[in-house]
Structure formats: C-alpha cells, structure tokens
Amino acid sequence: MRFKENCLMEIYTRNEYSFSVGFFLSNLKEYSLFKFIDDQGKFDGLYLVNNAYIQDVKYDTEYLNKISSYIEYWNENSCKYNFSTNFDFQNYNNLEKILNYVKENNIISSFVTINDEYLITGYIKDILDEYIVISCIDIETATEIETLNLNKKEIL
C-alpha cells in the first residue's frame, strides 16, 4: 500500500471502526513508520506498523479536519518540544536498525503483537536473532513489572 507523504491520515488495522491517526514517514519493506497523533492533536509517538495488517487508509475526513485544527492550535500555542519529522530515516531503513536505535537511546516503546490485543510498553533490554527482550513497565507507576521476549515476526 502506498501512502501520501505529509498528509494526515486515518490508519485502519484490525477493526474498520477503530483506527490510528498520523503522518507517514518512511517505508521499511515489511513495515511503515508513522508519526501518530492523539485525539487532542498532540504527538503520540513513532509507530512501526506491519504493512500486512494495514487494511485501509482514509484522507480528508471530518475527523481529520478536527484533528488538523487541534494540531494547528498546539503548533501555535505550545512551548513543548515537538518531534521533528526531519529525522534522517534513510539511515534507519529496516526493523533491526530502528530497534537498535531505540535500544541505544533507551527510548520507551510500545508494541502490539499478533496474539495480543493490548500494548506492551517498556525498554528494549536486548536484541536477539528472533526475539527482542523487553523490560515492561507499568505506565501508571513507571515501575518495571516483568521481562518479556517478543518474537520479531509477531510485532504488528
């Protein structure tokens, strides 16, 4: 699936009534990298989505018009740091490189796997041939709750 660049979109994966909102940043063969926006028009994070699970994409919807106005408001009225989409994605053009970048920079990350309906959030402790080792944290308390091995092929 091809995505419009610099264009806000609704990204549908599992359920036609549930979607994410964001901007397409880069295509990484099996995955696409997006800058997701939350329902208040604020930066929600970078998301790597398995292309096989993207069912549909919509542009120019009423909801996106509303989110665009929120984004515009925050851009004009916020002193907070905004993630720059000028980041050089060409140097991070596959899953391994992105995972290594996230690990080396100790970036908190969230993952969804094929078998799970919920997010797994934490820090990457190790990257193995077939698995990544995640130190999972409780988002509400910011404490480590467990360590999980995630199969790379099961990451959505």
Secondary structure, 3 states (H helix, E strand, C coil): CCCCECCEEEEECCCCCCEEEEEEEEEECCEEEEEEECCCCCEEEEEEEEHHHCCEEECCCHHHHHHHHHHHHHHHHCCCCCCCCCCCHHHCCCHHHHHHHHHHCCCCEEECECCCCCCEEEEEEEECCCEEEEEEEECCCCEEEEEEEEEHHHEC
